[in-house]
Amino acid sequence: MESILLATDGSEYARAAAERAIDVAAEEGARLHVICVVDERRFNEPALSSAELATIFAEDHAHMCVADVREMAEDSGVEVEGVTRHGLPQEVILDYADEVDASTIVIGEHGSHEAHFSGVGRRVTEQADREVLIVEAAPQP
């Protein structure tokens, strides 16, 4: 079965990318893999420090992002598998794309954090050996 990989961070751009990824997976009869990366530059592994709560929050947010995509895909008939990982987003996304043998990586144009996901999307596009679909969010009324 073909695989599509969606990289999400829960932003409006990632939501638009999720909608597109679900459509592509449904059209192609593909399994949808979803990943949300806890950026190690901002959140290290939990340790007994003040950063522990922020890291736990980031991990919870990542799990919610994956769960949101599962919920979005519920009525589409698309099989969804999701993970959260720690690391540098572009590296983790590319490694996971290899792991699941994704034919296409879908990513939002921007993200919800200080370093726009577009930078991640650009790096993924430059380094990927497969198709990368960058999705713009719909304009807000």
WODAMO-V574228 format. One record per pair of residues at least 24 apart in sequence whose C-alpha atoms are under 8 Angstrom apart, sorted by the first residue. I is the first residue (numbers start at 1). J is the second residue. D is the distance in whole Angstrom. If there is no record, write none. Layout:
i,j,d
I,J,D
I,J,D
//
This chain:
i,j,d
1,29,8
1,30,6
1,31,7
2,28,8
2,29,7
2,30,5
2,31,6
2,102,7
2,103,7
3,30,5
3,31,5
3,32,6
3,33,7
3,100,7
3,101,7
3,102,5
3,103,6
3,104,7
4,30,7
4,31,6
4,32,5
4,33,6
4,102,5
4,103,6
4,104,5
4,105,6
4,106,7
5,32,6
5,33,5
5,34,6
5,35,8
5,97,6
5,102,6
5,103,8
5,104,6
5,105,5
5,106,6
6,32,7
6,33,6
6,34,5
6,35,6
6,105,6
6,106,5
6,107,6
7,34,6
7,35,5
7,36,6
7,93,7
7,105,7
7,106,6
7,107,5
7,108,8
8,34,7
8,35,6
8,36,5
8,37,8
8,65,7
8,66,7
8,107,7
8,108,7
9,36,6
9,37,7
9,62,7
9,65,6
9,111,6
9,112,7
10,61,8
10,62,8
10,65,5
10,111,8
10,112,7
11,110,8
11,111,6
11,112,5
12,111,8
12,112,8
12,137,6
13,108,5
13,109,6
13,110,6
13,111,6
13,135,7
13,136,6
13,137,5
14,107,7
14,108,5
14,109,8
14,110,8
14,111,7
14,137,8
15,69,8
15,108,8
15,137,8
16,108,7
16,135,7
16,136,7
16,137,5
16,138,7
17,106,6
17,107,6
17,108,5
17,134,8
17,135,5
17,136,7
17,137,8
18,69,6
18,106,8
19,72,8
20,106,8
20,135,8
21,106,6
22,73,6
22,76,7
22,78,7
25,78,7
26,76,7
26,77,7
26,78,6
29,78,7
30,78,7
30,79,8
31,78,6
31,79,5
31,80,6
31,81,8
32,78,7
32,79,6
32,80,5
32,81,6
33,80,6
33,81,5
33,82,6
33,100,8
34,66,6
34,69,8
34,80,7
34,81,6
34,82,4
34,83,6
35,66,7
35,82,6
35,83,5
35,84,6
35,85,7
35,93,7
36,62,5
36,63,8
36,65,7
36,66,7
36,83,7
36,84,5
36,85,7
37,62,7
37,84,6
37,85,5
37,86,6
37,87,7
37,88,8
37,89,6
37,92,7
37,93,8
38,62,7
38,84,7
38,85,6
38,86,5
38,87,6
38,89,8
39,86,6
39,87,5
39,88,6
39,89,6
40,86,6
40,87,5
40,88,6
41,87,8
41,88,7
45,86,8
59,84,8
89,120,7
90,120,5
90,121,7
90,123,6
90,124,5
91,124,8
93,124,8
94,124,7
94,128,7
102,130,8
103,130,6
103,131,7
104,130,6
104,131,5
104,132,6
104,133,7
105,130,8
105,131,6
105,132,5
105,133,6
106,132,6
106,133,5
106,134,6
106,135,7
107,132,8
107,133,6
107,134,5
107,135,6
108,134,6
108,135,5
108,136,6
108,137,7
109,134,6
109,135,5
109,136,5
109,137,7
110,136,8
//
